[in-house]
Amino acid sequence: MATGKEIRSKIKSVENTKKITKAMEMVAASKMRKAQDRMRAARPYSDKIRNIASNLSQANPEYTHPFMVKQDNSKNVGFIVVTTDKGLCGGMNTNSLRLLTSKLRELEGQGNKVQAVAIGNKGLGFLNRIGAKVVAHAVQLGDTPHLDKLIGPVKVLLDAYQEGRLDAVYLVYTKFINTMKQEPMLQQLLPLSSDRLEADKKGSHSWDYIYEPDVQSVIDELLVRYVEALIYQAVAENMASEQSARMVAMKSASDNAGNVIGELKLVYNKTRQAAITKELSEIVAGAAAV
């Protein structure tokens, strides 16, 4: 049976751990609000650029951008895997990577080869462990995602698809639902499907545009910006999910630490009471013998 000194040492250790997890919970709560505001601010831009891209593609059916052309010749598939740089955020990364693993098995069973772009340390480590081909990566993005840090790595896959070296590009990330719920997502980024580009039809009219310098240049530039907006939105959603998941995980850890401290104190009190009872029994036995 553990002595009183050992139990006191354990209690002190758990109390120190609880202080750390409580501090991390407070930091995550503070960062979570900023991340959620940033994510919600990016959503209207993504919606608006989707509507404009849809209207442009419908207004000019004679020109089809390479991003909208389905290709099935190369037997190569690309993945953009968005994860966190740090851990201690529950099963968030595990859920999205499990979804990725299932899709990888399906594609490899069909004879496809996979190459990936990793955004975040956890995804990069996972892809290296399973032996996937990582063509580019972006890590240590901080608390605020910057598009200029994302464009370079992602452009490797976008150019490969445009040149016909990839059949499809998928995006894996964690979507923010609310503070208590984050949903792993696997979406087809390229080719752009018609339902993703479907505009909100609030009337029967059709848009007519004046293009400068020409139709092809405008559509080419806009669809690239649209894909970049989708990727930025996914990273923003993932960061909001990360802070929410970390806050919940640290709160759970703090609560569990409190429970462990309570149990250890109960054991300590029982041990202390047993020692006192033993000493009293010895005193009484000694007095009776005298």
C-alpha positions in Angstrom: 0.0 0.0 0.0 1.3 3.5 -0.9 2.6 5.6 1.9 1.2 9.1 2.7 4.3 10.8 1.2 3.9 9.0 -2.1 0.2 9.9 -2.3 0.9 13.5 -1.5 3.5 13.6 -4.3 0.9 12.2 -6.7 -1.7 14.7 -5.7 0.8 17.5 -6.2 1.7 16.2 -9.6 -1.9 15.9 -10.8 -2.6 19.4 -9.4 0.2 20.8 -11.5 -1.1 19.0 -14.6 -4.6 20.5 -13.9 -3.1 24.0 -13.8 -1.5 23.4 -17.2 -4.7 22.0 -18.8 -6.8 24.8 -17.4 -4.5 27.4 -18.8 -4.5 25.7 -22.2 -8.3 25.6 -22.1 -8.5 29.4 -21.4 -6.0 30.1 -24.3 -7.9 27.9 -26.7 -11.2 29.6 -25.7 -9.6 33.0 -26.5 -8.2 31.9 -29.8 -11.4 30.0 -30.7 -13.5 33.3 -30.8 -11.0 34.9 -33.2 -10.8 31.8 -35.4 -14.6 31.6 -35.6 -14.9 35.3 -36.6 -12.2 34.8 -39.3 -14.0 31.7 -40.6 -17.4 33.4 -40.7 -15.9 36.4 -42.4 -14.6 34.2 -45.2 -17.8 32.4 -45.9 -19.7 35.3 -47.7 -16.7 35.7 -50.1 -16.7 32.0 -51.0 -20.4 32.1 -51.6 -20.2 35.2 -53.8 -17.3 34.0 -55.9 -19.1 30.7 -56.4 -22.2 32.5 -57.7 -20.2 34.7 -60.1 -18.2 31.7 -61.4 -21.5 29.8 -62.0 -23.0 32.8 -63.8 -19.9 33.2 -66.0 -19.8 29.5 -66.9 -23.5 29.5 -67.8 -23.2 32.7 -69.8 -20.3 31.3 -71.9 -21.0 27.6 -72.7 -18.7 27.8 -75.7 -15.6 27.9 -73.4 -14.8 25.3 -70.8 -12.0 25.8 -68.3 -9.6 22.9 -67.7 -10.8 22.8 -64.0 -14.3 21.8 -65.2 -13.1 19.1 -67.6 -13.2 15.5 -66.3 -10.0 13.6 -67.0 -9.5 9.9 -66.5 -6.3 9.0 -68.4 -3.4 9.4 -66.0 -4.6 7.1 -63.1 -3.1 9.7 -60.7 -5.1 11.4 -57.9 -4.1 14.3 -55.7 -5.1 15.1 -52.1 -4.9 18.3 -50.2 -4.8 17.2 -46.5 -5.5 20.0 -44.0 -4.7 19.1 -40.4 -3.3 20.9 -37.3 0.3 21.7 -36.5 -0.2 20.8 -32.8 -1.9 18.0 -30.9 -4.0 18.0 -27.8 -7.2 18.6 -29.7 -9.0 15.3 -29.1 -9.8 13.0 -32.0 -10.1 15.8 -34.6 -7.1 14.8 -36.7 -7.7 11.1 -36.2 -11.2 11.4 -37.7 -10.2 13.2 -40.8 -7.1 11.0 -41.4 -9.3 7.9 -41.0 -11.6 9.3 -43.7 -8.5 9.9 -45.9 -7.3 6.4 -45.3 -10.6 4.9 -46.4 -10.5 6.9 -49.6 -6.9 6.0 -50.3 -7.6 2.3 -50.0 -10.6 2.7 -52.4 -8.5 4.5 -55.0 -5.5 2.3 -54.7 -7.8 -0.7 -55.1 -8.8 0.8 -58.5 -5.2 1.1 -59.6 -4.7 4.8 -59.0 -1.5 6.4 -57.7 -1.8 9.1 -55.0 0.2 12.2 -54.4 -0.6 14.7 -51.7 0.0 18.2 -50.4 0.1 18.4 -46.6 -1.1 21.5 -44.8 -0.2 21.0 -41.1 2.4 18.9 -39.2 0.0 16.1 -38.2 -1.0 15.4 -41.8 2.5 15.6 -43.0 3.7 13.1 -40.4 0.8 10.7 -41.2 1.5 10.8 -45.0 5.2 10.1 -44.4 4.4 7.2 -42.2 2.1 5.5 -44.7 4.6 6.1 -47.5 2.4 8.4 -49.6 4.1 10.7 -52.1 4.1 14.2 -50.7 4.8 16.7 -53.4 4.6 19.9 -51.3 3.7 20.9 -47.7 2.9 24.0 -45.6 3.4 23.9 -41.9 3.6 26.3 -39.0 0.9 28.5 -40.3 0.3 30.1 -36.9 -3.1 31.2 -35.7 -3.9 33.2 -38.8 -3.9 31.5 -42.2 -2.3 33.6 -45.0 -3.2 32.8 -48.6 0.2 33.5 -49.9 1.6 30.6 -47.8 -1.0 28.3 -49.2 -0.9 29.1 -52.9 2.6 27.8 -53.5 2.2 24.2 -52.2 -1.4 23.9 -53.6 -0.4 25.2 -57.0 1.6 22.1 -57.6 -1.5 20.0 -57.7 -3.6 22.6 -59.6 -1.0 22.9 -62.3 -0.7 19.1 -62.5 -4.5 18.7 -63.0 -4.5 21.5 -65.6 -1.8 19.7 -67.5 -3.7 16.4 -67.5 -1.3 14.6 -65.1 -4.1 14.2 -62.4 -7.6 12.7 -62.8 -9.0 14.4 -59.7 -8.0 16.5 -56.7 -9.6 15.9 -53.3 -9.7 18.2 -50.2 -9.7 16.7 -46.7 -10.3 19.0 -43.7 -12.5 19.4 -40.6 -15.6 21.5 -40.9 -16.7 23.6 -38.0 -20.4 23.0 -37.0 -20.4 24.4 -33.5 -18.2 24.5 -30.5 -19.1 20.9 -29.5 -19.2 19.4 -33.0 -16.7 19.3 -35.8 -17.2 17.1 -38.8 -14.4 15.5 -41.0 -15.0 16.3 -44.7 -13.6 14.8 -47.9 -14.7 16.8 -50.9 -13.8 16.6 -54.6 -12.1 19.9 -55.5 -11.3 19.2 -59.1 -12.9 18.7 -61.5 -15.4 21.4 -60.4 -18.8 19.7 -60.3 -21.9 21.5 -61.6 -23.7 21.4 -58.2 -20.8 23.2 -56.5 -21.0 25.9 -59.1 -24.8 26.1 -59.0 -25.9 29.7 -58.3 -28.8 30.8 -56.2 -31.6 31.1 -58.7 -33.7 33.9 -57.2 -35.2 34.9 -60.5 -35.6 33.8 -64.1 -33.2 36.4 -65.5 -29.7 35.6 -66.8 -26.6 37.7 -66.3 -24.9 39.5 -69.2 -21.3 40.5 -68.7 -18.9 42.9 -70.4 -15.4 41.3 -70.4 -12.1 43.0 -70.3 -9.7 41.9 -71.8 -11.6 38.8 -73.0 -13.9 36.0 -71.9 -11.2 33.3 -71.5 -8.8 35.5 -69.5 -11.6 36.5 -67.0 -12.9 32.9 -66.5 -9.4 31.5 -66.2 -8.5 34.0 -63.5 -11.8 33.7 -61.7 -11.9 30.0 -61.4 -8.3 29.9 -60.0 -9.4 32.4 -57.4 -12.5 30.3 -56.7 -10.4 27.2 -56.0 -8.0 29.2 -53.8 -11.0 30.6 -51.9 -12.3 27.0 -51.3 -8.9 26.0 -49.9 -8.5 29.1 -47.7 -12.1 28.5 -46.4 -11.2 24.9 -45.6 -8.0 26.0 -43.7 -10.1 28.6 -41.8 -12.7 26.0 -40.9 -10.0 23.6 -39.7 -8.4 26.2 -37.5 -11.7 27.1 -35.9 -12.4 23.4 -35.3 -8.9 23.0 -33.8 -9.4 25.6 -31.2 -12.9 24.4 -30.3 -11.7 20.8 -30.1 -8.7 21.8 -28.0 -10.8 23.8 -25.6 -13.2 20.9 -25.1 -10.3 18.4 -24.7 -8.5 20.5 -22.2 -11.8 21.1 -20.2 -12.3 17.3 -20.1 -8.7 16.8 -19.0 -9.1 19.4 -16.2 -12.3 17.7 -15.0 -10.6 14.3 -15.1 -7.7 15.7 -13.1 -10.1 17.0 -10.5 -11.7 13.6 -10.2 -8.2 11.9 -9.8 -7.3 14.5 -7.2 -10.5 13.7 -5.3 -9.8 10.0 -5.4 -6.2 10.4 -4.3 -7.2 12.6 -1.4 -9.7 9.9 -0.3 -7.0 7.2 -0.5 -4.6 9.6 1.4 -7.2 10.2 4.1 -7.9 6.4 4.4 -4.2 5.7 4.7 -3.7 8.4 7.2 -6.7 7.2 9.3 -5.3 3.6 9.2 -1.9 4.8 10.4 -3.6 6.7 13.3 -5.7 3.7 14.2 -2.7 1.5 14.2 -0.7 3.8 16.5 -3.7 4.1 18.9 -4.0 0.3 18.9 -0.3 0.0 19.8 -0.6 2.6 22.5 -3.6 0.8 24.0 -1.9 -2.6 23.8 1.2 -1.2 25.5 -0.8 0.4 28.3 -2.7 -2.9 28.9 0.5 -4.8 29.0 1.9 -2.5 31.7 
